[in-house]
Structures are given as C-alpha cells and as structure tokens.
Amino acid sequence: MQLIINTPGTFITQKDECFRFKHGDKKLDMSPHKLESIVISNQAMISTQAVVQALEHNIDIIFLDSYGDPLGRIWFAKMGSTALIRRKQLDAVNVTLGNELVTEMIQKKMENQIGFLKKLMHARPGKEYVFTQPIQTIEKSVSKIASYEGIMDDIRNNFLGLEGTAGRAYFQCLAKILPEKYRFKNRSRRPAKDPFNAVLNYCYGILYSRIEKACILAGLDPYVGFLHTDNYNKKSMVFDLIEPFRIFAEQTTVYLFTGKKIKDKYFRAADNSVSLNDKGKPVVVDAINSHMEETVRYKKKNVKRKFIPQHEAHCLANILLADTDMKRPEWLEITEF
C-alpha cells in the first residue's frame, strides 16, 4: 500500500523492524512488507533509521508540495535495470518509433476519455445531449492523430493541438455534470482557480509519483520523453507515460463531486487561487487510494489498478529493447478502467 502522511507534526521512525508513525499520544506501527511507498504531504519528521529501513525494503519516500506534485524523493542508488534500455530510449526520440509510441499513448488517453463520458452518459438518461458533441470532438482527434508521420520534432505541435482540442471538449463536458456550485470554466493548474481543479491537480500529483516509480523500476529514464520536450529538470517520460492513466485521477475527482463527498470546508482560497486544506487532503487521498486498489480487467486478468502502470512501463522497456524483426510486445491493453 501507499501510505500518505497528511497530519502536521507526524514523526516517522523505526521500532522493532517496523515503521512507527507517531503524532502526539497516538502511535501506529506498520511492517515494511505492507508498504510500497511513503508519501509526505505536510510538515513531518523522519529519522535516518526509518529512511534506511525504507531503502532496504525498496520503499520510496516521496515529498509533495502544496499542490500535490512530487517535490522530491528518497530512492535507492541502483538503477532499475540495464543502461541499454536508456540508450534505446534516447535512440527512439529521433526515429519513427518514438512517434508510434506517443501516438498509442495519446490515443489511449482519448479513448479513455470517450469511454468515461459514455459511462457517465448511460448513467444519466435524457441528458445525452450534454455528451454527444464532446464525444464526437474527441473521436475526431483520435482519428486525426494517427495520420501524422515522421519524427516527433516535426509533428509535436500537431499532437499537442489535437490533444488540447480533445481536452477542452472533455473537461467542458465534465463541468456540466457537476453540482452547480462546483462547476468550472477551464482547466487550471498551478494554481487551481476552483475546487474541482484543486482536487484534480492533487490526484494527478499522487499519480505522478506512481508513474515515476514505474519508470525507475522498469529501467526507463524519467527525464527522456518523446512528446514532452526535455527542458531542464523536466521529467518528460513521466509526463508522457502518465497520459493513458490520467483517467484514474479524473474518475476519482468526478466521483467525489458527483457523489457529494466534497465540502466547502475542505478548501482554502487566497490570491485568486484554491487549494486543499488539511481537512480536504485526507478525503482526496483516501478516495484515490481506494480507486487504485480496485480490481479491473487487464490483459484477460483481474488486476488492481495500482499495478497496471508498472506492467505498462515494463512493456515499454521491452518494446525499446526488441529487435526490429521481433514481434512488438503488446501494451496499453487496459480493457476496463
């Protein structure tokens, strides 16, 4: 499981080969065998003994900023796999393979958007008119994106333009089905301008940490992407690989609002921005963790959502390693999200 520390003043140490989480008079001991990662999103203290124990058990420690984005992590020093994967990853940036992989990732993202809108539409008989046009807009983007050929540097703007068109139609549609007081005009990132975007950004941040870990364990370089450019300290591959899995954060956020589980007291507003406060963060964390623990159909098996990004990262690494005359390993085969 992924344990997220939201309570200020929490002290994390090691006791009898277990992690001890202490806040005031309250104590919780947890075996390292039950943890995948420890996420710290607020003022907390951690001992060197706890850090060493985490490293020995391959448990990464992640620090989030106030927006929910990963600020840093403590990770073991060894690479996840052979350096050959990273060399192949660099080679793919400037050949058509990089284009093909990006096309598949963005298409899957858009197909997930369509599938989610159709699921929401079927649950709202008589309101099909809200969904019809946005679904058609995204479907057009899906069909167009496969028509571009060449290396990514030459067609990046075309990809981003289609992605932007589909994204606007998608989120404008989602806004219309929210409780009226929480409807929003546009996507806003840092900072969020409304409660919906504040929750979605926080969910994305938690998801980013999972995708980065998947990249590291698969031997992929988080900083070498295909679609997203390689700016200084930009984890381009994480931004690429998260695209098919953004649906997990989006579903969590929409269900929180449509299920009327969000309250005004969960937010703080300042300087034309909105963010989650200490009351709201645990609600959102519990929701996305529960969503990731659910079992879905994946490659003809029942698999928890939280394991799918890791499987797909390994598939991507195998694709990069495969010889040109080999059959490409199948990937992005989420049949139910």
Secondary structure, 3 states (H helix, E strand, C coil): CEEEECCCCEEEEEECCEEEEEECCEEEEECHHHCCEEEECCCEEECHHHHHHHHHCCCEEEEECCCCCEEEEECCCCCCCCHHHHHHHHHHHCCHHHHHHHHHHHHHHHHHHHHHHHHHHHCCCCCHHHHHHHHHHHHHHHHHHCCCCCCHHHHHHHHHHHHHHHHHHHHHHHHHHCCHHHCCCCCCCCCCCCHHHHHHHHHHHHHHHHHHHHHHHHCCCCCCCCCCCCCCCCCHHHHHHCHHHHHHHHHHHHHHHHCCCCCHHHEEEECCEEEECCCHHHHHHHHHHHHHHCEEEECCEEEEHHHHHHHHHHHHHHHHHCCCCCCCCCCCCECCC
